[in-house]
Amino acid sequence: MVDETVQTNGSATDNYIFMSEATDAIIIPRKYQSYAQKKREENKLNKIILIQRNFRKYLLRQFIRRCAAEYRRIRCSQEEWEVRAKDATKKRKDCIVRPNEFPCSKEDFESLYAEVQKWKDAEMKRICQSYSDGPKIVEVSLLLDKEIGKLNDIERKKNAVLNALQDYRQEKLLTEMGEPVKWVGYKGEYPLHSLTNMRLRHNMVICVFCVIF
């Protein structure tokens, strides 16, 4: 609608119309809104902010609960691991250490590991009592190098035992495969020598000859 009315001067036969020089404003009516609806529109943003704040608090509580549960689980696992480590260390220290130049069983290698552990504890105690600061660090580094060397020697012996055991199993398997097939009849057993059995026995003889000479 026009804020100010149009003023016309002159008679009806005049050919001109006088317009007001004031700034016109066009006002478009909006949909009718009651006072309660207006207050609800104003409070809508505050309600959205409140819901988002509460939802963030809920997510934060859920995250804290998950972190607490994970921390408790890790803590329990760590305590169990520490108990097992202490038991294993105590078992190694309590085991009877006997010098064995050619270990061949699990108990022999456990005794060697226990011997290395006792030697390391004694050397560490001596270093802590005799040195400090820089010299202590140097001595600990040398001790770790010696420990690594001893453990590598034990591992080489263990690998040698495993390789010997694997060779024994393979030789036993080849021996069993080289035996002739036995056919059982009503008059007794009849061995059947096939080409595969004879070839395997011939290869076994060659392998033994190469190992001896």
C-alpha positions in Angstrom: 0.0 0.0 0.0 1.1 3.6 -0.5 2.1 5.4 2.7 1.1 8.8 1.5 -1.8 9.4 -0.8 -1.3 10.8 -4.2 -2.4 14.4 -4.4 -3.8 15.7 -7.6 -4.1 19.4 -8.4 -6.1 20.9 -11.1 -9.2 20.1 -12.7 -10.3 16.8 -14.0 -9.4 17.8 -17.5 -5.7 18.5 -16.6 -3.3 16.1 -18.2 -0.8 15.9 -15.3 -0.7 14.2 -11.9 1.3 15.5 -8.9 3.2 12.8 -7.0 4.6 13.3 -3.5 8.4 13.6 -3.3 8.5 11.7 0.0 10.0 8.2 0.0 7.3 5.6 -0.5 7.3 2.4 1.5 5.6 -0.7 0.4 4.3 -2.8 3.3 3.4 -6.5 2.5 1.3 -8.1 5.3 2.5 -11.5 6.6 0.6 -14.4 7.8 -1.2 -13.8 11.0 0.7 -15.0 14.0 -0.6 -15.1 17.6 1.4 -14.0 20.6 1.9 -17.6 21.7 3.2 -18.6 18.3 5.5 -15.7 18.2 7.0 -16.7 21.6 7.4 -20.2 20.5 9.3 -19.0 17.4 11.6 -16.9 19.6 12.3 -19.9 22.0 12.9 -22.4 19.2 16.6 -21.4 18.9 17.1 -21.7 22.6 15.5 -25.1 22.6 17.7 -26.3 19.7 20.8 -25.1 21.6 19.6 -26.9 24.8 19.0 -30.1 22.9 22.4 -30.0 21.2 24.1 -29.3 24.6 22.3 -32.2 26.3 23.1 -34.5 23.3 26.8 -33.5 23.5 26.8 -34.2 27.2 25.3 -37.6 26.5 27.9 -38.4 23.9 30.6 -37.3 26.4 29.3 -39.5 29.1 29.2 -42.5 26.7 32.8 -41.8 25.6 34.0 -41.6 29.2 32.2 -44.9 30.1 33.9 -46.6 27.1 37.3 -45.2 28.0 36.9 -46.2 31.7 35.8 -49.8 30.7 38.8 -50.0 28.3 41.2 -48.7 30.9 39.9 -51.3 33.5 40.3 -54.1 30.9 43.8 -53.0 30.0 44.7 -52.6 33.7 43.4 -56.1 34.5 45.3 -57.6 31.5 48.5 -55.8 32.6 48.2 -57.1 36.1 47.7 -60.6 34.9 50.7 -60.2 32.6 52.8 -58.9 35.4 51.8 -61.9 37.6 52.6 -64.4 34.8 55.9 -62.6 34.2 56.8 -62.8 37.9 55.8 -66.5 38.1 57.9 -67.2 35.0 60.9 -65.3 36.4 60.6 -67.1 39.8 60.3 -70.5 38.1 63.4 -69.7 36.0 65.4 -68.6 39.1 64.2 -71.6 41.2 65.0 -74.1 38.5 68.1 -76.2 39.1 70.9 -74.8 36.9 73.3 -77.5 35.7 75.9 -77.0 33.0 74.9 -78.7 29.8 77.2 -78.4 26.9 74.8 -80.1 24.5 71.2 -79.3 25.5 68.5 -81.3 23.8 65.3 -80.8 25.7 63.1 -78.0 26.8 64.2 -78.3 30.4 67.9 -77.9 29.3 67.2 -74.7 27.5 65.1 -73.4 30.4 68.0 -74.0 32.7 70.4 -72.1 30.3 68.0 -69.1 30.2 67.7 -69.2 34.0 71.5 -69.2 34.3 71.7 -66.1 32.0 69.1 -64.3 34.0 70.9 -65.0 37.3 74.1 -63.8 35.8 72.5 -60.6 34.5 70.9 -59.9 37.9 74.2 -60.3 39.7 76.0 -58.1 37.2 73.3 -55.4 37.4 73.6 -55.4 41.2 77.3 -55.0 41.0 77.1 -52.2 38.5 74.6 -50.3 40.6 76.8 -50.6 43.6 80.1 -49.7 41.8 79.2 -47.0 39.2 76.9 -44.0 38.7 75.9 -41.5 36.0 78.0 -41.9 32.8 80.1 -44.9 33.7 77.0 -46.7 34.9 75.3 -46.2 31.5 78.4 -47.5 29.7 78.6 -50.6 31.9 74.9 -51.3 31.5 75.3 -51.1 27.7 78.2 -53.5 27.7 76.1 -55.8 30.0 73.2 -55.8 27.5 75.6 -56.6 24.6 77.0 -59.6 26.6 73.5 -60.7 27.4 72.4 -60.5 23.7 75.5 -62.6 22.8 74.7 -65.3 25.3 71.0 -65.4 24.2 72.1 -65.7 20.6 74.4 -68.6 21.5 71.4 -70.4 23.1 69.2 -69.7 20.1 71.9 -71.1 17.8 72.0 -74.3 19.9 68.2 -74.5 19.9 68.1 -74.1 16.1 70.7 -76.8 15.7 68.6 -79.2 17.8 65.5 -78.4 15.8 67.3 -79.0 12.5 68.7 -82.3 13.8 65.2 -83.3 14.9 63.8 -82.4 11.5 66.5 -84.4 9.7 65.8 -87.4 11.9 62.1 -87.2 11.2 62.7 -86.9 7.4 65.1 -89.8 7.5 62.6 -91.9 9.5 59.9 -91.0 7.0 62.1 -92.0 4.0 63.0 -95.3 5.7 59.4 -96.1 6.2 58.6 -95.2 2.6 61.4 -97.4 1.4 60.2 -100.5 3.1 58.5 -103.0 0.8 54.7 -103.4 0.7 53.6 -106.6 2.5 50.9 -108.7 1.0 49.2 -111.1 3.4 47.9 -114.4 2.1 46.7 -117.6 3.5 50.3 -119.0 3.4 51.9 -116.0 5.1 53.2 -112.5 4.2 54.8 -111.7 0.8 57.0 -108.5 0.5 56.6 -106.6 -2.7 59.5 -104.4 -3.8 58.3 -101.7 -6.1 60.5 -99.3 -8.2 59.6 -96.4 -5.8 60.8 -98.4 -2.7 64.0 -99.4 -4.4 64.7 -95.9 -5.6 64.2 -94.5 -2.1 66.5 -97.1 -0.5 69.1 -96.3 -3.1 68.8 -92.5 -2.4 69.1 -93.2 1.4 72.3 -95.1 0.9 73.7 -92.2 -1.2 72.7 -89.7 1.4 74.3 -91.7 4.2 77.5 -92.1 2.2 77.7 -88.4 1.5 77.2 -87.5 5.2 79.9 -90.0 6.4 82.5 -89.0 3.8 
